[in-house]
């Protein structure tokens, strides 16, 4: 029986020791290597947007942009400026990788990347959010003087950094995995194997592995494997003995998701970012091996160590709290977050649902009582159409825009109802929203929505794969 | 401590297994060996092959009708009598009846050049809704249809839409405006009623010749002894150079199926009925067939074409998306689609008027109800259908499904 008082004192002592522990200087090699990889990833990512024409597709072609709550003021600049932003991101990625004018480059990169992400909600992807958070964290770190041109140009090279730099990055990645696991802890995922069952059934024709997806129980087995992977991988990455095996699993897992799904840079980002769990000196060991035993100069503590003052510590603690609280906010809303989607974004619910919906707006001219139909396709790009239709707050935003458009054209007040039929993880489609509700009278807010109908309670019907 | 170590080891092994288990049995067991639940011999490749068989059958049918149309318009060009005009009109109706079913098959050679295997044949055969009357009237005067470059002229000046105007519009006016050269020069007026009829017959025959060439190209592209495009579908994901995966092929077919929403429901019914993008109570000018008055039958033919994709056709062994859904254990989605299709076709058949322009004048609600009947189909397609089959509509750039 442990004395609660003793336990409290032990905890208190541990907490009090943390500022010093977090401020302790450690080898900066690993985090410098990560800086290089991160910068290059940003350059490649921006280059992909430019090369594939996604800049025009996502930021120029749309005539309507969905805004984040409280961020409606974020402007969408002209095509030239948006293209310029992506060229700048590509260049800034190289500067960050090279450690050239690191701090201003990283801050600018973060601001521009966050700006791009805030322009249209339908572009939201969890891995872009992760990149934005990592960029934000890295703006606080003096990474340019370690294996970077800043150290060459301006002197004061650093070979060590305070431990908190690595710790916050590890914390951030662990948060992603933990909440990705929690998001999968649902009956759909763990009992019915959905939505993997649907996705695998559509991929039985894949070369070599497709036939496996048609085997009974494959979807459920892979669902559990995915859940356990997310729930535990960060623990294994933290432990030195299991780390190499865990990293092989990381590579294998993400290679498989890359092969199966069009998830762009996500696997690369996760594989590269998992390197933050490795020993701070791992690049030295790798380089030594590449140079056949020739050792690099060991890390020497900086002559001007960075202190972790109380305000900074408080900021770190606040950041950590926010990172825990934001994904958990869906609990406060109750119901099925995959259905009402309140608390869906910024909560690492990656690959958790197969949801599609048909949306029709019914508009009544209050002056003439004539009824019109507005199809979202008239206002949105194909890509926006695909993304928005299952997200009630976005359906609401477009309803307001449709009403505004009709008011402008007719000069009359209108009511707008949305008929949205949605299917979640293979369940028969049902109405997602209250189709009798005039959405013109509904304002978007953080309060629980009153226009979303309850989620269907029946389990998803079983889907059997068909041979290729 | 022992428990913790066991847990760590087990979890690592499980994670590794999760990442690699797909590779272990590849060597020992060939694809296609395992019996599958809910699968009564149906394969996804078989379903794709059935789409190809139906497309080929339609292309062959259309080519036959195009041949008849060419003969009939040839006779009309030689002797522009009312009898020959009536026969040519009937041949056009036969041809477009098949083509309106083929509208749903805008994949492969009929699709735009940007699509896999696309030869843009659909636009060459039927350009609607991209239409323009004045250039046709200018062509009548200037005899552009006799020039060797006619076959590369704008598709709006050729194809079934242009032929409809030439055969079915009885007026002698034009829409080119008083300042147009054909009017200022007096060339249009100089044609006279007889001259205009002769010129229209000749123009229609030139179109029919071009149509026949396109129809033959389309048929050849699908023919097993020709381009054999059906093989590309059957071999999707394995030996196809155009479809890297079966899912890509299914998505391509599904995209074509959505013609029923975008064109049939929204353009052919939504706008004319005044429900969509129409500032006046109704917009009959948006009806598809302004001169032949076949807008209603076109909609029915579109529905039949969509049914052929969803429920199969005779040439394809009656295999369609419904068989795939049933084999996947989701016959309920196929049944709901069947009900919605039957109701929509019944609603079209229940319209008492010869064409929708009369109905719009009489009671626009009847046309609006047709829109709602078609919406029941497209609601299922956009939700249950694409979810169960994991179809992407439209193709998306990338995502992490959140």
Boltz contact constraints between the chains, C-beta under 6 A:
constraints:
  - contact:
      token1: [A, 54]
      token2: [B, 397]
      max_distance: 6.0
  - contact:
      token1: [A, 125]
      token2: [B, 399]
      max_distance: 6.0
  - contact:
      token1: [A, 125]
      token2: [B, 400]
      max_distance: 6.0
  - contact:
      token1: [A, 126]
      token2: [B, 400]
      max_distance: 6.0
  - contact:
      token1: [A, 126]
      token2: [B, 402]
      max_distance: 6.0
  - contact:
      token1: [A, 127]
      token2: [B, 400]
      max_distance: 6.0
  - contact:
      token1: [A, 198]
      token2: [B, 390]
      max_distance: 6.0
  - contact:
      token1: [A, 199]
      token2: [B, 390]
      max_distance: 6.0
  - contact:
      token1: [A, 202]
      token2: [B, 247]
      max_distance: 6.0
  - contact:
      token1: [A, 202]
      token2: [B, 390]
      max_distance: 6.0
  - contact:
      token1: [A, 205]
      token2: [B, 44]
      max_distance: 6.0
  - contact:
      token1: [A, 205]
      token2: [B, 237]
      max_distance: 6.0
  - contact:
      token1: [A, 205]
      token2: [B, 246]
      max_distance: 6.0
  - contact:
      token1: [A, 208]
      token2: [B, 26]
      max_distance: 6.0
  - contact:
      token1: [A, 209]
      token2: [B, 22]
      max_distance: 6.0
  - contact:
      token1: [A, 211]
      token2: [B, 31]
      max_distance: 6.0
  - contact:
      token1: [A, 212]
      token2: [B, 22]
      max_distance: 6.0
  - contact:
      token1: [A, 214]
      token2: [B, 36]
      max_distance: 6.0
  - contact:
      token1: [A, 225]
      token2: [B, 18]
      max_distance: 6.0
  - contact:
      token1: [A, 228]
      token2: [B, 14]
      max_distance: 6.0
  - contact:
      token1: [A, 229]
      token2: [B, 15]
      max_distance: 6.0
  - contact:
      token1: [A, 229]
      token2: [B, 18]
      max_distance: 6.0
  - contact:
      token1: [A, 232]
      token2: [B, 11]
      max_distance: 6.0
  - contact:
      token1: [A, 236]
      token2: [B, 12]
      max_distance: 6.0
  - contact:
      token1: [A, 242]
      token2: [B, 8]
      max_distance: 6.0
  - contact:
      token1: [A, 242]
      token2: [B, 12]
      max_distance: 6.0
  - contact:
      token1: [A, 245]
      token2: [B, 12]
      max_distance: 6.0
  - contact:
      token1: [A, 249]
      token2: [B, 15]
      max_distance: 6.0
  - contact:
      token1: [A, 249]
      token2: [B, 16]
      max_distance: 6.0
  - contact:
      token1: [A, 249]
      token2: [B, 19]
      max_distance: 6.0
  - contact:
      token1: [A, 252]
      token2: [B, 19]
      max_distance: 6.0
  - contact:
      token1: [A, 252]
      token2: [B, 20]
      max_distance: 6.0
  - contact:
      token1: [A, 253]
      token2: [B, 19]
      max_distance: 6.0
  - contact:
      token1: [A, 262]
      token2: [B, 398]
      max_distance: 6.0
  - contact:
      token1: [A, 263]
      token2: [B, 400]
      max_distance: 6.0
  - contact:
      token1: [A, 264]
      token2: [B, 398]
      max_distance: 6.0
  - contact:
      token1: [A, 266]
      token2: [B, 400]
      max_distance: 6.0
  - contact:
      token1: [A, 349]
      token2: [B, 402]
      max_distance: 6.0
  - contact:
      token1: [A, 350]
      token2: [B, 400]
      max_distance: 6.0
  - contact:
      token1: [A, 350]
      token2: [B, 402]
      max_distance: 6.0
  - contact:
      token1: [A, 351]
      token2: [B, 401]
      max_distance: 6.0
  - contact:
      token1: [A, 354]
      token2: [B, 387]
      max_distance: 6.0
  - contact:
      token1: [A, 356]
      token2: [B, 383]
      max_distance: 6.0
  - contact:
      token1: [A, 356]
      token2: [B, 386]
      max_distance: 6.0
  - contact:
      token1: [A, 356]
      token2: [B, 387]
      max_distance: 6.0
  - contact:
      token1: [A, 357]
      token2: [B, 383]
      max_distance: 6.0
  - contact:
      token1: [A, 358]
      token2: [B, 379]
      max_distance: 6.0
  - contact:
      token1: [A, 358]
      token2: [B, 382]
      max_distance: 6.0
  - contact:
      token1: [A, 358]
      token2: [B, 383]
      max_distance: 6.0
  - contact:
      token1: [A, 373]
      token2: [B, 275]
      max_distance: 6.0
  - contact:
      token1: [A, 373]
      token2: [B, 276]
      max_distance: 6.0
  - contact:
      token1: [A, 375]
      token2: [B, 266]
      max_distance: 6.0
  - contact:
      token1: [A, 382]
      token2: [B, 394]
      max_distance: 6.0
  - contact:
      token1: [A, 383]
      token2: [B, 396]
      max_distance: 6.0
  - contact:
      token1: [A, 386]
      token2: [B, 396]
      max_distance: 6.0
  - contact:
      token1: [A, 421]
      token2: [B, 379]
      max_distance: 6.0
  - contact:
      token1: [A, 421]
      token2: [B, 383]
      max_distance: 6.0
  - contact:
      token1: [A, 422]
      token2: [B, 383]
      max_distance: 6.0
  - contact:
      token1: [A, 423]
      token2: [B, 383]
      max_distance: 6.0
  - contact:
      token1: [A, 423]
      token2: [B, 384]
      max_distance: 6.0
  - contact:
      token1: [A, 423]
      token2: [B, 387]
      max_distance: 6.0
  - contact:
      token1: [A, 426]
      token2: [B, 387]
      max_distance: 6.0
  - contact:
      token1: [A, 426]
      token2: [B, 388]
      max_distance: 6.0
  - contact:
      token1: [A, 429]
      token2: [B, 383]
      max_distance: 6.0
  - contact:
      token1: [A, 429]
      token2: [B, 384]
      max_distance: 6.0
  - contact:
      token1: [A, 462]
      token2: [B, 329]
      max_distance: 6.0
  - contact:
      token1: [A, 463]
      token2: [B, 328]
      max_distance: 6.0
  - contact:
      token1: [A, 463]
      token2: [B, 329]
      max_distance: 6.0
  - contact:
      token1: [A, 464]
      token2: [B, 37]
      max_distance: 6.0
  - contact:
      token1: [A, 464]
      token2: [B, 38]
      max_distance: 6.0
  - contact:
      token1: [A, 464]
      token2: [B, 328]
      max_distance: 6.0
  - contact:
      token1: [A, 464]
      token2: [B, 329]
      max_distance: 6.0
  - contact:
      token1: [A, 466]
      token2: [B, 39]
      max_distance: 6.0
  - contact:
      token1: [A, 466]
      token2: [B, 44]
      max_distance: 6.0
  - contact:
      token1: [A, 466]
      token2: [B, 327]
      max_distance: 6.0
  - contact:
      token1: [A, 466]
      token2: [B, 328]
      max_distance: 6.0
  - contact:
      token1: [A, 467]
      token2: [B, 36]
      max_distance: 6.0
  - contact:
      token1: [A, 467]
      token2: [B, 39]
      max_distance: 6.0
  - contact:
      token1: [A, 467]
      token2: [B, 43]
      max_distance: 6.0
  - contact:
      token1: [A, 468]
      token2: [B, 44]
      max_distance: 6.0
